[in-house]
Amino acid sequence: MNVIVNNMIVNPGSYNTYSYPRKPEDAFIYKLNSDVKTTESNNYFSLDVATVLTSGLAEIDYRLACTPAVIDRGADISEFGIKTDFYYKPRLKGAFYDIGAVEQ
């Protein structure tokens, strides 16, 4: 079983390239076939990076914009031993975990 939780997947470049039987949404989480088993929860998918990041990707700045869709919307990931975010700040800040690589 593969666990996909608290991920922010934005603007997958292949979104518009799939044709039947694949769907554009497969660009966010692509499984090779139906034998690949996943548990997915508390993920955020968007086509527009400007809706979630404070700056563009060129600056390599992954801090979140004030996006209610991802702030305090993540699942409890303590069982995975993840204690810090991308910037080595405490992973849990506030009432709940944030979705994405950075805790706001």
N, C-alpha and C positions, 0 to 999 in steps of 0.2 A: 504494500500500500504506500502510495506517495502522498505526502501532506503538503497542500498548497494553501497557506494561511497568511493573512495580513500583508499581502503583496499589493503594490500599486503598479499596475501595468498600463502604461500610457503610450499611445501612438505606435502600436506595433506596425512596422513598415509594410508588412504583407497583408494588411487588413482587406484591401480591395483586390487581392490576387486570387482568391479561392473561387473555385467553381464547383457545382454540384458533384458529388454529394457533400462536399465541405461547405461550411458557412463562413462568412467573414469573421464571426465571433471566435472561430477556431484560432485566429491569429493571437488571441490573448493567452490561451493555454492550448497548445497543440499536442494532441496525443497521436502517436503513430497509428494506433488502431484501438478497437474496443477492449482488447486484452489489457491495456494499461489502466490500472485502477488508481483512482485518486480520491482523496477527501479534500474538498475545497470549501473554505469559509472565510468570511470577512476580507475578501479581496475587493479592490476597486479598479474598475476598467474604464478608460476614457480614451477618446481619440485626440484630445486637445491638452497638450502639456501646460499651456498657460493657465489652465483651471486649477492646477495643483501645486506648481512650483513657484517660488518667489522670483526666480530668474531663469534664463534660458539654459539649455544643456551645455552650451559652450563654456559657461563659467564653472561647470562641475559643482554646482551648488544645489544640494538636494533638500534644503530646508523647505518645509511646506508653506504654501500660502495659507491664509486663514480659510481653509476649505472644510466646512462642517461635515462634508461627506466622508472625511478620513480622520478627523480629530476625535479621539476617544471612541472610535468605532471598531477597533481591532479586538481580536480574541485574546484570551490569556495565553501567553506563550512561555510562561515560567517553566513548564514541564520540559521544554527544549533547552533550558539552560542559557537562554539569550538574556543577558543582563544589561547590555549597552546597545546604543544605536550606531549608525554609520560614523558618527563623530565621537564615539566613546562616551557619550552622555548616558546617564541612567535611562534604561529602556522604559520604565514605567514612570510617567510624570502625569499627575492628574488622576482622575477616577478610573480610567481604562487605558489600554494600549492604543496607540495610533496605528493606522494602516500605513505601510511604507517603510523606508529605511531609516527615517528620522522621527524621533519623538519630539513633538512640538512643545 
